[in-house]
Amino acid sequence: SCSHMGGPLSQGAIEDGCVRCPWHGSVFRLQDGWNVRGPATAPQPAFDTRITDGHVEARLLGTEAAGTADPSHDPA
Ligand code: FES
């Protein structure tokens, strides 16, 4: 849900690598959750994901255990 007032981002339009909230139009970058345009003033949480044995695994970005960080991941 949207960091502004809880709008349904899953129903938002996707364009240019961003999702637009259908309630008030805030725009968030899909790569890292950054709020590109308000009225939202806070980003969305972002997750690293992978598919293992047919299951989707997700981990909040920045929560890697010591020594397990993926050196190929560049959140910038
Ligand atoms: S609830 Fe998403 S922009 Fe307001």
Boltz pocket constraint, residues with backbone or C-beta under 6 A from the ligand:
constraints:
  - pocket:
      binder: B
      contacts: [[A, 2], [A, 3], [A, 4], [A, 5], [A, 6], [A, 7], [A, 21], [A, 22], [A, 23], [A, 24], [A, 25], [A, 26], [A, 38], [A, 39], [A, 40]]
      max_distance: 6.0
